[in-house]
Each structure stands twice: as structure tokens, then as C-alpha cells.
């Protein structure tokens, strides 16, 4: 039971990291497409939604 629980947490962490990387990549892509200067404000919005 303990081994499976450890594997589940490790997998969930990997999924979380992958999701964060994907989110960052999509934000960078959107910023590059729109060429928006106030990136800091977008980050504030994202962080406010995340937490």
C-alpha cells in the first residue's frame, strides 16, 4: 500500500509540473503572438487565479 501511495504522489507531482510548464509555455506563446508589454500584470492575474 505504501509503495502505491508513493507512486501516486510522484505521478501527481509530475502531472502538476507538466501542467505548470504547459501553462507557462502557452502564456509565453500568447505574449509573443500579441506582443503584450505588461507581462507582470498577466502574471499577477495568473497567480491570483492559481492561489
Backbone as XML, in Angstrom:
<?xml version="1.0"?>
<chain id="A" units="angstrom">
  <residue number="1" name="UNK">
    <atom name="N" x="0.832" y="-1.211" z="0.000"/>
    <atom name="CA" x="0.000" y="0.000" z="0.000"/>
    <atom name="C" x="0.868" y="1.263" z="0.000"/>
  </residue>
  <residue number="2" name="UNK">
    <atom name="N" x="1.925" y="1.260" z="0.791"/>
    <atom name="CA" x="2.762" y="2.466" z="0.888"/>
    <atom name="C" x="3.457" y="2.746" z="-0.451"/>
  </residue>
  <residue number="3" name="UNK">
    <atom name="N" x="3.874" y="1.684" z="-1.142"/>
    <atom name="CA" x="4.585" y="1.872" z="-2.416"/>
    <atom name="C" x="3.645" y="2.520" z="-3.440"/>
  </residue>
  <residue number="4" name="UNK">
    <atom name="N" x="2.423" y="2.026" z="-3.526"/>
    <atom name="CA" x="1.465" y="2.570" z="-4.498"/>
    <atom name="C" x="1.146" y="4.023" z="-4.159"/>
  </residue>
  <residue number="5" name="UNK">
    <atom name="N" x="1.024" y="4.335" z="-2.873"/>
    <atom name="CA" x="0.741" y="5.713" z="-2.474"/>
    <atom name="C" x="1.890" y="6.637" z="-2.869"/>
  </residue>
  <residue number="6" name="UNK">
    <atom name="N" x="3.118" y="6.181" z="-2.678"/>
    <atom name="CA" x="4.287" y="6.973" z="-3.052"/>
    <atom name="C" x="4.301" y="7.192" z="-4.563"/>
  </residue>
  <residue number="7" name="UNK">
    <atom name="N" x="4.003" y="6.141" z="-5.317"/>
    <atom name="CA" x="3.968" y="6.255" z="-6.772"/>
    <atom name="C" x="2.888" y="7.238" z="-7.209"/>
  </residue>
  <residue number="8" name="UNK">
    <atom name="N" x="1.742" y="7.188" z="-6.564"/>
    <atom name="CA" x="0.643" y="8.098" z="-6.898"/>
    <atom name="C" x="1.050" y="9.543" z="-6.656"/>
  </residue>
  <residue number="9" name="UNK">
    <atom name="N" x="1.697" y="9.807" z="-5.532"/>
    <atom name="CA" x="2.108" y="11.183" z="-5.231"/>
    <atom name="C" x="3.169" y="11.647" z="-6.224"/>
  </residue>
  <residue number="10" name="UNK">
    <atom name="N" x="4.101" y="10.756" z="-6.577"/>
    <atom name="CA" x="5.148" y="11.097" z="-7.541"/>
    <atom name="C" x="4.525" y="11.417" z="-8.900"/>
  </residue>
  <residue number="11" name="UNK">
    <atom name="N" x="3.567" y="10.608" z="-9.320"/>
    <atom name="CA" x="2.898" y="10.822" z="-10.607"/>
    <atom name="C" x="2.118" y="12.128" z="-10.585"/>
  </residue>
  <residue number="12" name="UNK">
    <atom name="N" x="1.416" y="12.394" z="-9.491"/>
    <atom name="CA" x="0.635" y="13.631" z="-9.384"/>
    <atom name="C" x="1.564" y="14.844" z="-9.422"/>
  </residue>
  <residue number="13" name="UNK">
    <atom name="N" x="2.735" y="14.736" z="-8.782"/>
    <atom name="CA" x="3.708" y="15.828" z="-8.816"/>
    <atom name="C" x="4.201" y="16.052" z="-10.235"/>
  </residue>
  <residue number="14" name="UNK">
    <atom name="N" x="4.479" y="14.952" z="-10.955"/>
    <atom name="CA" x="4.926" y="15.068" z="-12.342"/>
    <atom name="C" x="3.860" y="15.731" z="-13.194"/>
  </residue>
  <residue number="15" name="UNK">
    <atom name="N" x="2.598" y="15.318" z="-12.993"/>
    <atom name="CA" x="1.494" y="15.924" z="-13.743"/>
    <atom name="C" x="1.378" y="17.409" z="-13.425"/>
  </residue>
  <residue number="16" name="UNK">
    <atom name="N" x="1.560" y="17.762" z="-12.153"/>
    <atom name="CA" x="1.481" y="19.159" z="-11.726"/>
    <atom name="C" x="2.581" y="19.982" z="-12.396"/>
  </residue>
  <residue number="17" name="UNK">
    <atom name="N" x="3.793" y="19.454" z="-12.395"/>
    <atom name="CA" x="4.926" y="20.143" z="-13.025"/>
    <atom name="C" x="4.677" y="20.302" z="-14.523"/>
  </residue>
  <residue number="18" name="UNK">
    <atom name="N" x="4.187" y="19.234" z="-15.159"/>
    <atom name="CA" x="3.897" y="19.276" z="-16.594"/>
    <atom name="C" x="2.831" y="20.320" z="-16.901"/>
  </residue>
  <residue number="19" name="UNK">
    <atom name="N" x="1.810" y="20.375" z="-16.055"/>
    <atom name="CA" x="0.725" y="21.349" z="-16.249"/>
    <atom name="C" x="1.261" y="22.770" z="-16.107"/>
  </residue>
  <residue number="20" name="UNK">
    <atom name="N" x="2.120" y="22.999" z="-15.114"/>
    <atom name="CA" x="2.701" y="24.327" z="-14.914"/>
    <atom name="C" x="3.567" y="24.732" z="-16.103"/>
  </residue>
  <residue number="21" name="UNK">
    <atom name="N" x="4.384" y="23.790" z="-16.594"/>
    <atom name="CA" x="5.233" y="24.073" z="-17.755"/>
    <atom name="C" x="4.373" y="24.397" z="-18.970"/>
  </residue>
  <residue number="22" name="UNK">
    <atom name="N" x="3.296" y="23.619" z="-19.158"/>
    <atom name="CA" x="2.378" y="23.855" z="-20.281"/>
    <atom name="C" x="1.732" y="25.233" z="-20.168"/>
  </residue>
  <residue number="23" name="UNK">
    <atom name="N" x="1.330" y="25.591" z="-18.949"/>
    <atom name="CA" x="0.712" y="26.892" z="-18.702"/>
    <atom name="C" x="1.687" y="28.015" z="-19.043"/>
  </residue>
  <residue number="24" name="UNK">
    <atom name="N" x="2.906" y="27.889" z="-18.572"/>
    <atom name="CA" x="3.939" y="28.901" z="-18.845"/>
    <atom name="C" x="4.198" y="28.999" z="-20.343"/>
  </residue>
  <residue number="25" name="UNK">
    <atom name="N" x="4.281" y="27.836" z="-21.013"/>
    <atom name="CA" x="4.537" y="27.819" z="-22.452"/>
    <atom name="C" x="3.417" y="28.503" z="-23.225"/>
  </residue>
  <residue number="26" name="UNK">
    <atom name="N" x="2.170" y="28.235" z="-22.831"/>
    <atom name="CA" x="1.031" y="28.855" z="-23.509"/>
    <atom name="C" x="1.015" y="30.361" z="-23.270"/>
  </residue>
  <residue number="27" name="UNK">
    <atom name="N" x="1.346" y="30.795" z="-22.044"/>
    <atom name="CA" x="1.396" y="32.232" z="-21.740"/>
    <atom name="C" x="2.459" y="32.904" z="-22.594"/>
  </residue>
  <residue number="28" name="UNK">
    <atom name="N" x="3.639" y="32.268" z="-22.690"/>
    <atom name="CA" x="4.737" y="32.828" z="-23.492"/>
    <atom name="C" x="4.308" y="32.927" z="-24.951"/>
  </residue>
  <residue number="29" name="UNK">
    <atom name="N" x="3.639" y="31.888" z="-25.438"/>
    <atom name="CA" x="3.161" y="31.884" z="-26.827"/>
    <atom name="C" x="2.165" y="33.019" z="-27.062"/>
  </residue>
  <residue number="30" name="UNK">
    <atom name="N" x="1.215" y="33.161" z="-26.150"/>
    <atom name="CA" x="0.204" y="34.221" z="-26.279"/>
    <atom name="C" x="0.855" y="35.597" z="-26.235"/>
  </residue>
  <residue number="31" name="UNK">
    <atom name="N" x="1.812" y="35.765" z="-25.335"/>
    <atom name="CA" x="2.514" y="37.050" z="-25.212"/>
    <atom name="C" x="3.298" y="37.344" z="-26.490"/>
  </residue>
  <residue number="32" name="UNK">
    <atom name="N" x="3.962" y="36.328" z="-27.026"/>
    <atom name="CA" x="4.731" y="36.512" z="-28.254"/>
    <atom name="C" x="3.817" y="36.841" z="-29.430"/>
  </residue>
  <residue number="33" name="UNK">
    <atom name="N" x="2.664" y="36.198" z="-29.480"/>
    <atom name="CA" x="1.711" y="36.457" z="-30.571"/>
    <atom name="C" x="1.151" y="37.867" z="-30.468"/>
  </residue>
  <residue number="34" name="UNK">
    <atom name="N" x="0.689" y="38.227" z="-29.280"/>
    <atom name="CA" x="0.061" y="39.537" z="-29.090"/>
    <atom name="C" x="1.101" y="40.640" z="-28.886"/>
  </residue>
  <residue number="35" name="UNK">
    <atom name="N" x="2.320" y="40.258" z="-28.512"/>
    <atom name="CA" x="3.408" y="41.205" z="-28.210"/>
    <atom name="C" x="2.960" y="42.192" z="-27.132"/>
  </residue>
  <residue number="36" name="UNK">
    <atom name="N" x="2.398" y="41.619" z="-26.054"/>
    <atom name="CA" x="1.932" y="42.442" z="-24.939"/>
    <atom name="C" x="3.126" y="42.826" z="-24.070"/>
  </residue>
  <residue number="37" name="UNK">
    <atom name="N" x="3.196" y="44.101" z="-23.703"/>
    <atom name="CA" x="4.310" y="44.574" z="-22.875"/>
    <atom name="C" x="4.066" y="44.288" z="-21.392"/>
  </residue>
  <residue number="38" name="UNK">
    <atom name="N" x="2.867" y="44.592" z="-20.838"/>
    <atom name="CA" x="2.657" y="44.358" z="-19.399"/>
    <atom name="C" x="2.484" y="42.886" z="-19.060"/>
  </residue>
  <residue number="39" name="UNK">
    <atom name="N" x="3.597" y="42.138" z="-19.075"/>
    <atom name="CA" x="3.556" y="40.710" z="-18.738"/>
    <atom name="C" x="3.323" y="40.542" z="-17.237"/>
  </residue>
  <residue number="40" name="UNK">
    <atom name="N" x="3.874" y="41.473" z="-16.447"/>
    <atom name="CA" x="3.766" y="41.390" z="-14.989"/>
    <atom name="C" x="2.302" y="41.370" z="-14.547"/>
  </residue>
  <residue number="41" name="UNK">
    <atom name="N" x="1.475" y="42.173" z="-15.196"/>
    <atom name="CA" x="0.050" y="42.205" z="-14.853"/>
    <atom name="C" x="-0.613" y="40.866" z="-15.154"/>
  </residue>
  <residue number="42" name="UNK">
    <atom name="N" x="-0.230" y="40.248" z="-16.274"/>
    <atom name="CA" x="-0.771" y="38.933" z="-16.630"/>
    <atom name="C" x="-0.359" y="37.901" z="-15.581"/>
  </residue>
  <residue number="43" name="UNK">
    <atom name="N" x="0.896" y="37.989" z="-15.150"/>
    <atom name="CA" x="1.381" y="37.060" z="-14.129"/>
    <atom name="C" x="0.609" y="37.247" z="-12.827"/>
  </residue>
  <residue number="44" name="UNK">
    <atom name="N" x="0.305" y="38.500" z="-12.497"/>
    <atom name="CA" x="-0.480" y="38.768" z="-11.284"/>
    <atom name="C" x="-1.846" y="38.102" z="-11.385"/>
  </residue>
  <residue number="45" name="UNK">
    <atom name="N" x="-2.484" y="38.215" z="-12.565"/>
    <atom name="CA" x="-3.798" y="37.593" z="-12.780"/>
    <atom name="C" x="-3.695" y="36.073" z="-12.626"/>
  </residue>
  <residue number="46" name="UNK">
    <atom name="N" x="-2.658" y="35.500" z="-13.246"/>
    <atom name="CA" x="-2.475" y="34.042" z="-13.205"/>
    <atom name="C" x="-2.244" y="33.578" z="-11.768"/>
  </residue>
  <residue number="47" name="UNK">
    <atom name="N" x="-1.370" y="34.283" z="-11.062"/>
    <atom name="CA" x="-1.062" y="33.891" z="-9.683"/>
    <atom name="C" x="-2.285" y="34.061" z="-8.786"/>
  </residue>
  <residue number="48" name="UNK">
    <atom name="N" x="-3.076" y="35.098" z="-9.062"/>
    <atom name="CA" x="-4.282" y="35.327" z="-8.265"/>
    <atom name="C" x="-5.281" y="34.195" z="-8.481"/>
  </residue>
  <residue number="49" name="UNK">
    <atom name="N" x="-5.371" y="33.708" z="-9.722"/>
    <atom name="CA" x="-6.276" y="32.591" z="-10.021"/>
    <atom name="C" x="-5.740" y="31.297" z="-9.413"/>
  </residue>
  <residue number="50" name="UNK">
    <atom name="N" x="-4.413" y="31.131" z="-9.483"/>
    <atom name="CA" x="-3.794" y="29.881" z="-9.008"/>
    <atom name="C" x="-3.966" y="29.726" z="-7.500"/>
  </residue>
  <residue number="51" name="UNK">
    <atom name="N" x="-3.806" y="30.833" z="-6.766"/>
    <atom name="CA" x="-3.895" y="30.728" z="-5.305"/>
    <atom name="C" x="-5.253" y="31.213" z="-4.809"/>
  </residue>
</chain>
